[in-house]
């Protein structure tokens, strides 16, 4: 379940609500692109590319204080670098899709 405390994030980042929402819009575009890439890579793509997608997602989400998506990015990166379990990657990519959808619904 994605939780987002916009007020807390704005305070921590020292930015206005309008700017934070603009950053969220940019993040969602990036998250959609990452998700699309991961859908293509999860079954047979190179694990280093999967790890890069997870790492980028982890960092972008963490910067905006979207902890659940950041943790998913980290998990994808860890699996790609470690066990390389494609079944686990498929599950994580599905959860990521749900998390992105939930975040989009939350912010309208």
C-alpha positions, -999 to +999 in steps of 0.1 A: +000+000+000+015+033-011+013+060+015+023+096+008+024+124+033+027+154+009+030+179+038+058+160+054+076+156+021+073+192+013+086+202+047+116+179+045+124+190+009+117+227+016+095+231-015+060+243-023+030+220-029+028+231-065+065+222-071+061+189-053+031+180-074+051+189-105+079+166-094+053+139-087+041+142-123+076+139-136+082+109-113+051+091-125+062+095-161+096+081-152+080+053-132+057+044-161+088+042-184+107+021-159+077-002-155+074-006-192+111-014-195+109-039-166+079-056-183+101-062-213+132-072-194+117-094-166+115-126-187+148-126-205+165-093-203+200-088-190+201-086-152+224-056-152+197-036-171+170-048-146+193-037-117+198-003-133+160+002-136+155-008-100+183+014-088+170+045-107+134+039-094+147+035-059+165+068-059+138+088-076+111+076-053+133+081-022+140+117-032+102+123-032+097+103+000+076+076-017+090+049+005+070+019-008+080+024-044+116+031-033+116-002-015+102-020-046+130-005-067+156-017-041+141-052-041+142-053-079+178-042-078+187-068-052+171-097-070+187-087-103+221-085-087+217-115-064+194-145-069+184-135-104+151-152-098+128-142-127+097-155-109+104-131-081+111-103-105+077-109-122+060-106-088+079-074-080+070-058-113+033-067-108+034-050-073+052-020-088+024-016-114-002-016-086+018+009-066+022+033-095-016+030-102-024+036-065-001+067-064-016+081-095-051+077-081-040+093-048-028+125-065-056+127-090 
